[in-house]
Amino acid sequence: MNIKTQEEIIQNKINHGFNTTDIAKEFCLLYREVAEAYEAY
């Protein structure tokens, strides 16, 4: 199992164009993904 450091995770998000500054938006996006997974379940 490859455990990434917080710096690697942030860099990966930047490389893929993801938001890294708006925490509220991050939680909204996470909620949406969890809701979709729950719906599929």
CHARMM internal coordinates of N, CA and C (Angstrom, degrees):
IC EDIT
DIST 1 N 1 CA 1.4512
DIST 1 CA 1 C 1.5162
ANGL 1 N 1 CA 1 C 108.84
DIST 1 C 2 N 1.3146
ANGL 1 CA 1 C 2 N 115.42
DIHE 1 N 1 CA 1 C 2 N 129.62
DIST 2 N 2 CA 1.4541
ANGL 1 C 2 N 2 CA 120.55
DIHE 1 CA 1 C 2 N 2 CA -179.16
DIST 2 CA 2 C 1.5297
ANGL 2 N 2 CA 2 C 109.29
DIHE 1 C 2 N 2 CA 2 C -98.24
DIST 2 C 3 N 1.3121
ANGL 2 CA 2 C 3 N 116.82
DIHE 2 N 2 CA 2 C 3 N 111.52
DIST 3 N 3 CA 1.4643
ANGL 2 C 3 N 3 CA 121.58
DIHE 2 CA 2 C 3 N 3 CA 179.14
DIST 3 CA 3 C 1.5254
ANGL 3 N 3 CA 3 C 108.08
DIHE 2 C 3 N 3 CA 3 C -94.40
DIST 3 C 4 N 1.3273
ANGL 3 CA 3 C 4 N 115.43
DIHE 3 N 3 CA 3 C 4 N 122.31
DIST 4 N 4 CA 1.4586
ANGL 3 C 4 N 4 CA 120.45
DIHE 3 CA 3 C 4 N 4 CA -178.80
DIST 4 CA 4 C 1.5201
ANGL 4 N 4 CA 4 C 110.68
DIHE 3 C 4 N 4 CA 4 C -91.96
DIST 4 C 5 N 1.3150
ANGL 4 CA 4 C 5 N 114.69
DIHE 4 N 4 CA 4 C 5 N 149.39
DIST 5 N 5 CA 1.4594
ANGL 4 C 5 N 5 CA 119.65
DIHE 4 CA 4 C 5 N 5 CA 175.79
DIST 5 CA 5 C 1.5268
ANGL 5 N 5 CA 5 C 108.78
DIHE 4 C 5 N 5 CA 5 C -80.96
DIST 5 C 6 N 1.2959
ANGL 5 CA 5 C 6 N 116.00
DIHE 5 N 5 CA 5 C 6 N 163.38
DIST 6 N 6 CA 1.4621
ANGL 5 C 6 N 6 CA 120.88
DIHE 5 CA 5 C 6 N 6 CA 179.40
DIST 6 CA 6 C 1.5269
ANGL 6 N 6 CA 6 C 110.43
DIHE 5 C 6 N 6 CA 6 C -59.08
DIST 6 C 7 N 1.3225
ANGL 6 CA 6 C 7 N 117.90
DIHE 6 N 6 CA 6 C 7 N -37.90
DIST 7 N 7 CA 1.4630
ANGL 6 C 7 N 7 CA 121.09
DIHE 6 CA 6 C 7 N 7 CA 179.69
DIST 7 CA 7 C 1.5277
ANGL 7 N 7 CA 7 C 110.79
DIHE 6 C 7 N 7 CA 7 C -63.97
DIST 7 C 8 N 1.3307
ANGL 7 CA 7 C 8 N 117.35
DIHE 7 N 7 CA 7 C 8 N -39.72
DIST 8 N 8 CA 1.4675
ANGL 7 C 8 N 8 CA 120.78
DIHE 7 CA 7 C 8 N 8 CA 178.33
DIST 8 CA 8 C 1.5200
ANGL 8 N 8 CA 8 C 111.31
DIHE 7 C 8 N 8 CA 8 C -65.81
DIST 8 C 9 N 1.3137
ANGL 8 CA 8 C 9 N 115.91
DIHE 8 N 8 CA 8 C 9 N -38.51
DIST 9 N 9 CA 1.4655
ANGL 8 C 9 N 9 CA 120.29
DIHE 8 CA 8 C 9 N 9 CA 179.52
DIST 9 CA 9 C 1.5256
ANGL 9 N 9 CA 9 C 110.12
DIHE 8 C 9 N 9 CA 9 C -65.40
DIST 9 C 10 N 1.3220
ANGL 9 CA 9 C 10 N 117.60
DIHE 9 N 9 CA 9 C 10 N -46.25
DIST 10 N 10 CA 1.4712
ANGL 9 C 10 N 10 CA 121.38
DIHE 9 CA 9 C 10 N 10 CA 179.08
DIST 10 CA 10 C 1.5187
ANGL 10 N 10 CA 10 C 109.93
DIHE 9 C 10 N 10 CA 10 C -62.00
DIST 10 C 11 N 1.3304
ANGL 10 CA 10 C 11 N 117.66
DIHE 10 N 10 CA 10 C 11 N -43.26
DIST 11 N 11 CA 1.4644
ANGL 10 C 11 N 11 CA 120.61
DIHE 10 CA 10 C 11 N 11 CA -179.68
DIST 11 CA 11 C 1.5172
ANGL 11 N 11 CA 11 C 110.79
DIHE 10 C 11 N 11 CA 11 C -63.89
DIST 11 C 12 N 1.3126
ANGL 11 CA 11 C 12 N 117.54
DIHE 11 N 11 CA 11 C 12 N -38.32
DIST 12 N 12 CA 1.4613
ANGL 11 C 12 N 12 CA 121.40
DIHE 11 CA 11 C 12 N 12 CA 177.66
DIST 12 CA 12 C 1.5281
ANGL 12 N 12 CA 12 C 110.34
DIHE 11 C 12 N 12 CA 12 C -63.07
DIST 12 C 13 N 1.3348
ANGL 12 CA 12 C 13 N 116.86
DIHE 12 N 12 CA 12 C 13 N -41.68
DIST 13 N 13 CA 1.4656
ANGL 12 C 13 N 13 CA 120.53
DIHE 12 CA 12 C 13 N 13 CA 178.02
DIST 13 CA 13 C 1.5229
ANGL 13 N 13 CA 13 C 110.58
DIHE 12 C 13 N 13 CA 13 C -63.19
DIST 13 C 14 N 1.3170
ANGL 13 CA 13 C 14 N 117.22
DIHE 13 N 13 CA 13 C 14 N -42.66
DIST 14 N 14 CA 1.4675
ANGL 13 C 14 N 14 CA 121.24
DIHE 13 CA 13 C 14 N 14 CA 179.22
DIST 14 CA 14 C 1.5237
ANGL 14 N 14 CA 14 C 109.83
DIHE 13 C 14 N 14 CA 14 C -63.69
DIST 14 C 15 N 1.3313
ANGL 14 CA 14 C 15 N 116.91
DIHE 14 N 14 CA 14 C 15 N -43.53
DIST 15 N 15 CA 1.4664
ANGL 14 C 15 N 15 CA 121.16
DIHE 14 CA 14 C 15 N 15 CA -179.61
DIST 15 CA 15 C 1.5240
ANGL 15 N 15 CA 15 C 112.30
DIHE 14 C 15 N 15 CA 15 C -60.83
DIST 15 C 16 N 1.3202
ANGL 15 CA 15 C 16 N 116.79
DIHE 15 N 15 CA 15 C 16 N -30.81
DIST 16 N 16 CA 1.4593
ANGL 15 C 16 N 16 CA 120.71
DIHE 15 CA 15 C 16 N 16 CA -178.73
DIST 16 CA 16 C 1.5262
ANGL 16 N 16 CA 16 C 113.36
DIHE 15 C 16 N 16 CA 16 C -99.40
DIST 16 C 17 N 1.3223
ANGL 16 CA 16 C 17 N 117.59
DIHE 16 N 16 CA 16 C 17 N 7.36
DIST 17 N 17 CA 1.4587
ANGL 16 C 17 N 17 CA 121.72
DIHE 16 CA 16 C 17 N 17 CA 174.60
DIST 17 CA 17 C 1.5103
ANGL 17 N 17 CA 17 C 115.00
DIHE 16 C 17 N 17 CA 17 C 78.71
DIST 17 C 18 N 1.3292
ANGL 17 CA 17 C 18 N 118.00
DIHE 17 N 17 CA 17 C 18 N 19.39
DIST 18 N 18 CA 1.4515
ANGL 17 C 18 N 18 CA 120.63
DIHE 17 CA 17 C 18 N 18 CA 179.12
DIST 18 CA 18 C 1.5233
ANGL 18 N 18 CA 18 C 110.91
DIHE 17 C 18 N 18 CA 18 C -82.56
DIST 18 C 19 N 1.3237
ANGL 18 CA 18 C 19 N 115.25
DIHE 18 N 18 CA 18 C 19 N 156.30
DIST 19 N 19 CA 1.4530
ANGL 18 C 19 N 19 CA 122.64
DIHE 18 CA 18 C 19 N 19 CA 177.74
DIST 19 CA 19 C 1.5327
ANGL 19 N 19 CA 19 C 110.04
DIHE 18 C 19 N 19 CA 19 C -65.77
DIST 19 C 20 N 1.3195
ANGL 19 CA 19 C 20 N 116.81
DIHE 19 N 19 CA 19 C 20 N 139.63
DIST 20 N 20 CA 1.4629
ANGL 19 C 20 N 20 CA 120.21
DIHE 19 CA 19 C 20 N 20 CA 177.03
DIST 20 CA 20 C 1.5206
ANGL 20 N 20 CA 20 C 112.89
DIHE 19 C 20 N 20 CA 20 C -129.80
DIST 20 C 21 N 1.3329
ANGL 20 CA 20 C 21 N 117.83
DIHE 20 N 20 CA 20 C 21 N 4.89
DIST 21 N 21 CA 1.4599
ANGL 20 C 21 N 21 CA 119.35
DIHE 20 CA 20 C 21 N 21 CA -175.50
DIST 21 CA 21 C 1.5221
ANGL 21 N 21 CA 21 C 114.74
DIHE 20 C 21 N 21 CA 21 C -120.06
DIST 21 C 22 N 1.3242
ANGL 21 CA 21 C 22 N 118.13
DIHE 21 N 21 CA 21 C 22 N -24.90
DIST 22 N 22 CA 1.4642
ANGL 21 C 22 N 22 CA 121.38
DIHE 21 CA 21 C 22 N 22 CA -175.04
DIST 22 CA 22 C 1.5311
ANGL 22 N 22 CA 22 C 109.84
DIHE 21 C 22 N 22 CA 22 C -101.41
DIST 22 C 23 N 1.3276
ANGL 22 CA 22 C 23 N 116.33
DIHE 22 N 22 CA 22 C 23 N 95.15
DIST 23 N 23 CA 1.4647
ANGL 22 C 23 N 23 CA 121.34
DIHE 22 CA 22 C 23 N 23 CA -175.31
DIST 23 CA 23 C 1.5319
ANGL 23 N 23 CA 23 C 111.13
DIHE 22 C 23 N 23 CA 23 C -64.69
DIST 23 C 24 N 1.3142
ANGL 23 CA 23 C 24 N 118.47
DIHE 23 N 23 CA 23 C 24 N -38.75
DIST 24 N 24 CA 1.4645
ANGL 23 C 24 N 24 CA 120.82
DIHE 23 CA 23 C 24 N 24 CA 178.93
DIST 24 CA 24 C 1.5234
ANGL 24 N 24 CA 24 C 110.71
DIHE 23 C 24 N 24 CA 24 C -60.09
DIST 24 C 25 N 1.3122
ANGL 24 CA 24 C 25 N 116.74
DIHE 24 N 24 CA 24 C 25 N -42.41
DIST 25 N 25 CA 1.4692
ANGL 24 C 25 N 25 CA 120.72
DIHE 24 CA 24 C 25 N 25 CA 177.59
DIST 25 CA 25 C 1.5203
ANGL 25 N 25 CA 25 C 110.34
DIHE 24 C 25 N 25 CA 25 C -63.65
DIST 25 C 26 N 1.3300
ANGL 25 CA 25 C 26 N 117.32
DIHE 25 N 25 CA 25 C 26 N -39.74
DIST 26 N 26 CA 1.4643
ANGL 25 C 26 N 26 CA 121.34
DIHE 25 CA 25 C 26 N 26 CA 178.22
DIST 26 CA 26 C 1.5286
ANGL 26 N 26 CA 26 C 110.60
DIHE 25 C 26 N 26 CA 26 C -58.20
DIST 26 C 27 N 1.3241
ANGL 26 CA 26 C 27 N 117.09
DIHE 26 N 26 CA 26 C 27 N -44.91
DIST 27 N 27 CA 1.4640
ANGL 26 C 27 N 27 CA 120.69
DIHE 26 CA 26 C 27 N 27 CA 180.00
DIST 27 CA 27 C 1.5259
ANGL 27 N 27 CA 27 C 111.55
DIHE 26 C 27 N 27 CA 27 C -66.64
DIST 27 C 28 N 1.3252
ANGL 27 CA 27 C 28 N 117.16
DIHE 27 N 27 CA 27 C 28 N -37.60
DIST 28 N 28 CA 1.4630
ANGL 27 C 28 N 28 CA 120.35
DIHE 27 CA 27 C 28 N 28 CA 177.37
DIST 28 CA 28 C 1.5251
ANGL 28 N 28 CA 28 C 110.89
DIHE 27 C 28 N 28 CA 28 C -63.39
DIST 28 C 29 N 1.3273
ANGL 28 CA 28 C 29 N 116.69
DIHE 28 N 28 CA 28 C 29 N -43.26
DIST 29 N 29 CA 1.4600
ANGL 28 C 29 N 29 CA 120.29
DIHE 28 CA 28 C 29 N 29 CA 178.66
DIST 29 CA 29 C 1.5263
ANGL 29 N 29 CA 29 C 110.89
DIHE 28 C 29 N 29 CA 29 C -65.76
DIST 29 C 30 N 1.3248
ANGL 29 CA 29 C 30 N 116.32
DIHE 29 N 29 CA 29 C 30 N -40.63
DIST 30 N 30 CA 1.4601
ANGL 29 C 30 N 30 CA 120.16
DIHE 29 CA 29 C 30 N 30 CA 177.63
DIST 30 CA 30 C 1.5243
ANGL 30 N 30 CA 30 C 110.50
DIHE 29 C 30 N 30 CA 30 C -62.69
DIST 30 C 31 N 1.3245
ANGL 30 CA 30 C 31 N 116.74
DIHE 30 N 30 CA 30 C 31 N -43.97
DIST 31 N 31 CA 1.4651
ANGL 30 C 31 N 31 CA 121.21
DIHE 30 CA 30 C 31 N 31 CA 179.09
DIST 31 CA 31 C 1.5269
ANGL 31 N 31 CA 31 C 110.49
DIHE 30 C 31 N 31 CA 31 C -58.63
DIST 31 C 32 N 1.3269
ANGL 31 CA 31 C 32 N 115.97
DIHE 31 N 31 CA 31 C 32 N -43.70
DIST 32 N 32 CA 1.4619
ANGL 31 C 32 N 32 CA 120.65
DIHE 31 CA 31 C 32 N 32 CA -179.27
DIST 32 CA 32 C 1.5301
ANGL 32 N 32 CA 32 C 110.87
DIHE 31 C 32 N 32 CA 32 C -61.55
DIST 32 C 33 N 1.3279
ANGL 32 CA 32 C 33 N 116.89
DIHE 32 N 32 CA 32 C 33 N -42.30
DIST 33 N 33 CA 1.4611
ANGL 32 C 33 N 33 CA 120.60
DIHE 32 CA 32 C 33 N 33 CA 179.48
DIST 33 CA 33 C 1.5276
ANGL 33 N 33 CA 33 C 111.42
DIHE 32 C 33 N 33 CA 33 C -65.33
DIST 33 C 34 N 1.3284
ANGL 33 CA 33 C 34 N 116.38
DIHE 33 N 33 CA 33 C 34 N -41.60
DIST 34 N 34 CA 1.4629
ANGL 33 C 34 N 34 CA 120.33
DIHE 33 CA 33 C 34 N 34 CA 179.54
DIST 34 CA 34 C 1.5302
ANGL 34 N 34 CA 34 C 109.73
DIHE 33 C 34 N 34 CA 34 C -66.41
DIST 34 C 35 N 1.3261
ANGL 34 CA 34 C 35 N 117.27
DIHE 34 N 34 CA 34 C 35 N -39.55
DIST 35 N 35 CA 1.4634
ANGL 34 C 35 N 35 CA 120.93
DIHE 34 CA 34 C 35 N 35 CA 178.69
DIST 35 CA 35 C 1.5285
ANGL 35 N 35 CA 35 C 111.04
DIHE 34 C 35 N 35 CA 35 C -63.15
DIST 35 C 36 N 1.3253
ANGL 35 CA 35 C 36 N 117.16
DIHE 35 N 35 CA 35 C 36 N -40.27
DIST 36 N 36 CA 1.4591
ANGL 35 C 36 N 36 CA 120.75
DIHE 35 CA 35 C 36 N 36 CA 177.83
DIST 36 CA 36 C 1.5293
ANGL 36 N 36 CA 36 C 110.51
DIHE 35 C 36 N 36 CA 36 C -64.91
DIST 36 C 37 N 1.3091
ANGL 36 CA 36 C 37 N 116.72
DIHE 36 N 36 CA 36 C 37 N -41.45
DIST 37 N 37 CA 1.4684
ANGL 36 C 37 N 37 CA 120.34
DIHE 36 CA 36 C 37 N 37 CA 178.42
DIST 37 CA 37 C 1.5275
ANGL 37 N 37 CA 37 C 110.34
DIHE 36 C 37 N 37 CA 37 C -63.91
DIST 37 C 38 N 1.3265
ANGL 37 CA 37 C 38 N 116.93
DIHE 37 N 37 CA 37 C 38 N -40.53
DIST 38 N 38 CA 1.4579
ANGL 37 C 38 N 38 CA 120.95
DIHE 37 CA 37 C 38 N 38 CA 178.85
DIST 38 CA 38 C 1.5249
ANGL 38 N 38 CA 38 C 110.57
DIHE 37 C 38 N 38 CA 38 C -64.98
DIST 38 C 39 N 1.3254
ANGL 38 CA 38 C 39 N 116.94
DIHE 38 N 38 CA 38 C 39 N -42.34
DIST 39 N 39 CA 1.4675
ANGL 38 C 39 N 39 CA 120.93
DIHE 38 CA 38 C 39 N 39 CA 178.38
DIST 39 CA 39 C 1.5216
ANGL 39 N 39 CA 39 C 110.67
DIHE 38 C 39 N 39 CA 39 C -60.46
DIST 39 C 40 N 1.3098
ANGL 39 CA 39 C 40 N 116.33
DIHE 39 N 39 CA 39 C 40 N -42.18
DIST 40 N 40 CA 1.4642
ANGL 39 C 40 N 40 CA 120.47
DIHE 39 CA 39 C 40 N 40 CA -179.61
DIST 40 CA 40 C 1.5290
ANGL 40 N 40 CA 40 C 111.24
DIHE 39 C 40 N 40 CA 40 C -66.57
DIST 40 C 41 N 1.3227
ANGL 40 CA 40 C 41 N 115.13
DIHE 40 N 40 CA 40 C 41 N -31.83
DIST 41 N 41 CA 1.4711
ANGL 40 C 41 N 41 CA 120.64
DIHE 40 CA 40 C 41 N 41 CA 179.21
DIST 41 CA 41 C 1.4939
ANGL 41 N 41 CA 41 C 110.13
DIHE 40 C 41 N 41 CA 41 C -68.51
END
COOR INIT
IC SEED 1 N 1 CA 1 C
IC BUILD
